[in-house]
């Protein structure tokens, strides 16, 4: 799968980029921490905090997972191209 499609997948659904990269456990770990930190900031945020502020912990982890999935996909693609038989 192309790195661009994996990037799009990671943007739309947290953890799916890692799953497409063949790392389902890593994707599950990202989803777990997105939910954990999202819930933690939701509970600890002040009542007048905006929804984005209340979910900022989960959004931060999600934002970290996106470039990680893309970078891994690009590395995997480069390795495939290097090991591909040449005519």
C-alpha positions as CSV (number, residue, x, y, z in Angstrom):
1,X,0.0,0.0,0.0
2,X,1.3,3.4,-0.8
3,X,2.5,5.8,2.0
4,X,0.0,8.4,0.9
5,X,-2.9,6.0,1.4
6,X,-1.6,5.0,4.7
7,X,-1.3,8.6,5.7
8,X,-4.9,9.2,4.7
9,X,-6.0,6.2,6.6
10,X,-4.1,7.3,9.7
11,X,-5.7,10.8,9.5
12,X,-9.2,9.4,9.2
13,X,-9.0,6.5,11.7
14,X,-6.5,6.5,14.6
15,X,-4.3,3.4,14.6
16,X,-5.3,2.2,11.1
17,X,-2.0,3.4,9.6
18,X,-0.1,1.2,11.8
19,X,-2.4,-1.7,11.0
20,X,-1.9,-1.2,7.3
21,X,1.8,-1.1,7.9
22,X,1.6,-4.6,9.4
23,X,1.8,-3.5,13.0
24,X,-1.7,-4.2,14.4
25,X,-0.5,-4.3,18.0
26,X,1.2,-0.9,17.7
27,X,-2.1,0.5,16.2
28,X,-4.0,-1.0,19.2
29,X,-1.5,0.6,21.6
30,X,-2.0,4.0,19.9
31,X,-5.8,3.7,20.1
32,X,-5.5,2.7,23.8
33,X,-3.4,5.7,24.7
34,X,-5.6,8.1,22.6
35,X,-8.6,6.9,24.6
36,X,-6.7,7.0,27.9
37,X,-5.3,10.5,27.5
38,X,-8.5,11.8,25.9
39,X,-10.5,10.5,28.9
40,X,-7.9,11.8,31.4
41,X,-7.9,15.3,30.0
42,X,-11.7,15.2,29.7
43,X,-12.0,14.5,33.4
44,X,-9.3,16.8,34.6
45,X,-10.0,19.9,32.4
46,X,-11.8,22.8,33.9
47,X,-15.6,23.1,33.1
48,X,-15.1,26.2,31.0
49,X,-12.5,24.5,28.7
50,X,-13.5,24.0,25.1
51,X,-14.1,20.5,23.8
52,X,-10.8,20.5,21.9
53,X,-9.1,21.4,25.2
54,X,-10.9,18.7,27.0
55,X,-9.8,16.1,24.5
56,X,-6.3,17.5,23.8
57,X,-4.5,14.6,25.4
58,X,-6.0,12.1,23.0
59,X,-5.7,14.5,20.0
60,X,-2.0,14.9,20.8
61,X,-1.4,11.1,20.7
62,X,-3.4,10.9,17.5
63,X,-1.3,13.6,16.0
64,X,1.9,11.7,17.0
65,X,0.6,8.5,15.4
66,X,0.0,10.1,11.9
67,X,3.6,11.0,10.9
68,X,4.8,7.8,12.6
69,X,2.6,5.7,10.3
70,X,3.6,7.6,7.2
71,X,7.3,7.4,8.1
72,X,7.1,3.7,8.6
73,X,5.2,3.3,5.3
74,X,7.9,5.2,3.4
75,X,10.7,3.2,5.0
76,X,8.9,-0.1,4.1
77,X,8.4,1.1,0.6
78,X,12.1,2.1,0.2
79,X,13.1,-1.4,1.5
80,X,10.8,-3.1,-1.0
81,X,12.2,-1.0,-3.8
82,X,15.8,-1.8,-2.7
83,X,15.2,-5.6,-2.5
84,X,13.1,-5.9,-5.6
85,X,14.8,-7.9,-8.3
86,X,16.1,-5.7,-11.1
87,X,15.7,-6.7,-14.8
